[in-house]
Amino acid sequence: MANFLLIALCIFAGIFFRKSGKLPKDAHKGINAWIINIALPAVSFKYLPQINFSTELIFPLVSPIIIWVCGWIYFVLYAKTQQMSKATLGGLKLTGSLSNTSFIGFPLIIAYFSEKEIATAILCDQVTFALLSTIGIVVAIRSSQNQKLDLIMVAKRVFTFPPIWGFVLALSVPRFMDISPLNPLFDKLASTVGPLALFSIGLQIKFGGWFSEIKHISVALLYKLMLAPLLVSLAAIAFGLKGIVPKIAVFEAAMPTLLTAGIVAVQYNLNPKLSNLVVGVSIALSFLTTAIWWLILSYSGWF
């Protein structure tokens, strides 16, 4: 119960401070800088050295790719039934096919499962960001009328992203030296991810004007919150996977839209209003839909 209260408190605190005007409009940028550059790499150092790698861990790495590919097909088919701009389709691809595997995912993994399962969730998160930083940026550029594809820029975004370096170093450094004396430091830094990430989301979440975009929002969230985890579940069942690892992969697939995907969509002018609304509404609804998926995973006998 305390974990759910913490989630609600942090998000509503962010909403309150945004509406009160007591913080600068871009206050979330400073918070996000701490999370991305310090806290998320610390999460990798806290959990990854304890992972016993096996073939079953391939599935959390593949599941975000399943979501992205199926989402791309889903939104292309949907666009054929609508009169929509290339920019709107690009925004839907970004905001409907990438999961919020860390900012929302990590706190909910702890709330519904246990802290040790964060190690599996990190695998999902790294692939999700890699997709956004490569294919996602390409989609954003090609969907924008004012941008040209710059492969050097795409490569730079990937190789200068601190959590990726944290991921790589957390897997490699412990093989050559003992970093266990630093575990208390990593523990303290990693503990800041949940509260600060949720507070940052509260500072950024917006719902105004949602009714005018209800059709596109509904189609996007049907896929992101329900169909995406269903597809990952079916893939796990097809491969005969059992246990906690496929459960975490499915649960991470059920997370709302990746906040950074919405930011990229706005940056490239991919129907900013719709993109922001998909992010905001998906986060709000996800607290209900993730509970539904937890019940399914816990009592269905699928895994």
N, C-alpha and C positions, 0 to 999 in steps of 0.2 A: 504493500500500500504506500509506503514511504516513497518508492521510486515513481509511482504514478502522481503522487502529490508534488514531487519535485519537478516532473515534466510540466504539469499544469502551472505550477507557480512560476517557473522560468519563462514559459511562453507568455502568460498573461502579464507578467512583469514587463516583458519587452513591449507588448502592445500598449500597456499603460504609459510607459515612459515615452513611447513614440507619439501617442496622442496628447500627452501632457506638454510636449515641447521642451521638456527639461534636459533633453540630450540633443546634440547636433544631429541633423538629418542623416549624416554619413557616419554616425557613431559605430554602426555595425562593422564598418571597414576595419577599424582598429581591433575589434574583437575577433573578426575573421582572420586578421593577420596573425594574431597570437595562436589561434586554433590551427591554422594551416602550417605555420612555420615552426611551431614549438610543440604544441600539444599532440597533434596527430602523429608526428614522428616518434614522440615519446610512447604513444600507444603501441606502435610497432615494436619498439624496444622492450616494452613491458610484456607483450604476449607472444610475439613470434618465436623468440628463442626456445620457448617451451613446447612448440608444436612438434609432434611426431609425424613427419610427412609420410603420406601413403597415397595410393592411387585414388582413394575416395575424395581426396582434397582437390582433385582435378575438377570435380563437379561445381564447387563454388566459384572456380575460375571461369568455367564455361557458361554458367547460368546467366550472367549479365549479357553475354553475347547472344544467347537465345532470346532474351527479352528485346535486345536492340534489333536483331534481324526480323523477328516476328512483328515487332512494332512498326518497323519501316514498311513492311508489306501491308499491315493493317491500315496505316494512315494513307498510304498510296491508294489503296482500294477505296477507302472512305472519300478521299479527295475526288475520285472519279464520279462520285454520286453528287458532288456539290460544286457550286461555282465559287472557288476559293483561289486566292492568289498563291503564287509560289512561296511568298514570304510566310503566309499563314500555315501552309503545309510544312515548311521547314520548322516553324515554331512548335507545331504539334509533334513532329518527329522528336525534337529535342526534349520537350517537356513531358511527353507521354511514354518515352522509352528508356529513361534513365532513372534509377532509384536513388533515394536519399539514404544511402547505406551507412553513413557515418553520423551526421548531425542529428538525424532522427533514429537511424538504425541502431547505433550503439546503445543509446539510453533504453530503447524498447527491448533490445536483446537482453540487457541486464534485468529489466523489469519482468519480462515473461519467461526467460530461461535462466541463465546465470552469467556471471562476469567472465568465466573462463571461455565461454563460447564467442567472445569478442575476437579471438584469434581466427576463427573461421570467417567471421564477418569482415575482417580486414582483407581477406582474399577477394571477396566480392567487391569491396570498396575500391581496391587498387585497379581492378579491371574496369570498373564503372568509370573511374576518372580517366583511365587510359582511353576508353571509348570516346568520352566527351572531348578530350584534348586532341584527338586525331580525327576520327570519322565525324564526330560531332562538329568540330570546327569546320571541316570540309563542307558538311551539310549547311552550316550557317552561312559560309561564304558563298556557296553556290545558290543559296536561296535568297541572298541579298542582292539588290540591284546595284549596289554601290561599292561592292568589295571584289577584289581579285584574289585568287588562291595564291597563298604564299607558303610554300612547303617549309621554308626556313623558319618562319614564324611558328608553324605547327610543331616542328621538331623542338624549337626552343621552349615552347610551353610545356612539353612533356618532360624534357630533360632538366628543366629548372624548377620543377614542382617538388617542394621539400618532402611531402609525404611519400613520394616515390623513392627518393633517396633514403628516407627513414626505413622504408620497407626493405630496400636492397641491403642497407648496412646492418639492419637488425637480423637479417638472415646470414650475413657473411662474417661480420666482426666477431661474434661469439665463437666461431670456429677457430679463431686464431688467438683470442685473448679472453680472459675472465672479466666480464663486465658486471658480475653479480653485485659488487659493492655499490654500483650505481642504481640498483633496483629500487631503493626507497625514493630516489629522485625521480625516476621514470614513473613510479606509482603516483607521486604527488602531481606531476605535470599532466599525466594522463587523466587524472580525476577531474581536471578542469574542462575537458571536452564537453561532457554532457550539459552541465549548467550553462556554460558560456554559449555553446552552439544553440541551445534552445532559446536562450535570451536573445541571441542574434536573430533567430527566426522570428521571434515576436516583434522585434524592431522593424522587420522587413515585410511581414505578411500583410496582404491587402485583399479586400473583398469587394470594393466599390465597383458597381456597374456589372456585376456578374450575370444579371438576368438577361441582358442583351446578347450574351455569348453562351447561353445555357446549353445550346445544342452541341457546339464544339467541345465545351467543357465536359459534358456528359459522356461523349464518345471517347475523349482522352482518358477520363478517369475510369471508365468501364474497363479499358485496357490496362491502365497502370495499376489500379488497385485490386482488380479481380482476375482478368484474363492472364496477365503476366505471371502471377504466382501459380495460376492453374497450369499454364504451359510448362513452367519449371517443375511442377509436381508431376505432370504426365511424363516429362523427360526422365525424372528420377525413377518413377515406377517402371518405365520402359527398360531402363538399365538395371532394374532390380536392386536399387540402392536402399539401404535401411539404416536407421540410427539417427543420431543427432546432426551429423553433417548435412545431409540433404534437407532436414527440417530447417536448419539455419539458412541454407541457400534459398529455400522457398519463402521463409519469413522475410529475408532481406529483399526478395523480389516483390513482396507485398508493400514495401515502403512507398511513401509518396514521392512526388517528383523531386529530383535532385535540384536543390536551390541554385547551384551554380549553372545548371542548364538554363534556368530561367534568366539568369543574369546575362549569359551568352546570347540568348534569344533577343533580349532587349538591346544589347550592345550592337547587334547586327540588324536591328529594326525589323524583327520577324514578328509582326503583330504584337508589340509590347504589351498592350492591354490584355489580350487573350493569354499570352505566355505567363504574365504575372498572376492572372486569375487561376490558371491551371495549377500553378505552384501553391498558391494560398489555399484554394478549396481542397486540393489533394491532401495537404497537411491536416486541415481541419477534419476531413472525413476519415483520414487514415487511423485515427484513434479508435474509431468504430470498426473499420475493416480489418485492421491488424488483430483486434480482439477476436473477430470471426475466424481469421486464419489460424490464430493460436489454438482455438477450440478445434478446428478441423485437424490440425497437425497433432493435437494431443489425444483426440478421441476417435479419429476416423479409422485408425489402424493401417493407414497407407504406408507408414514407415515403421 
